[in-house]
Amino acid sequence: MNNLTILYAEILRGFQTDTLVAAVFLDIKAAYDNVLINRLVNRVVNLDIPPMFCRFIYNLVSAHQVNMEK
């Protein structure tokens, strides 16, 4: 199943069981190319966000790979 199908199924299940469904959407293509990574991470840490999410954000904005094909 693709992500849209999974989201749709979760929304339907939420309606059927009267439960909350939460979703997060990220569009990160070239979004953080000009961000000062240390400043961003310091601000996130100062917001008392759990360390696991701080590491996720750090890895998201710092671990870039460039793949080139012929």
Helices and strands as residue ranges (DSSP letters): H 3-17, H 37-46, H 51-62
